[in-house]
Amino acid sequence: MNITYRTNKLKKQAEDLKELFKAFGTNAKQVKTRLEDLKAAASLEVIGKISGANCHQLKGKNYKGYLAVTITGNRRLIFEPNHDPKPIKDDGGLDWTQVTDITIEELCYDYH
């Protein structure tokens, strides 16, 4: 999957191991693993099949249209499909088989 980042700072943190540890401390290895999972996947459908990733669509006004994967406990990596228009199935849901390009928005603690 093709990955872009919302900010250059986030990109630097994600792509430089030293910066990753500086930004995310003990969670850095899990963040790196999840990013590697995302990069290696042919589409979002593959990520949906990784049980530990717990990939899911978000709801609510602040995160509508976004998805998240679990890093650890309450920590989530939030991203959105980077397609225009977004691939939609006949039932109106996101077509995960067609999502091959994402933008990482943030790494956060539980957003609920």
DACORVEN-V896858 format. One record per residue. PSI is psi in whole degrees, 0 to 359 (999 if undefined). Layout:
psi
PSI
PSI
//
This chain:
psi
145
132
130
171
146
323
158
326
315
320
315
317
320
329
350
117
320
315
325
314
324
319
323
2
233
345
359
318
320
321
314
316
315
321
321
320
314
315
322
340
139
329
173
333
321
316
323
340
354
109
319
339
327
50
131
153
145
156
177
160
329
334
16
130
352
164
166
152
150
136
295
149
252
358
132
147
119
135
169
151
137
63
143
105
163
140
119
137
170
329
0
350
165
133
96
335
339
353
109
3
124
160
122
124
314
163
124
167
172
127
3
999
//
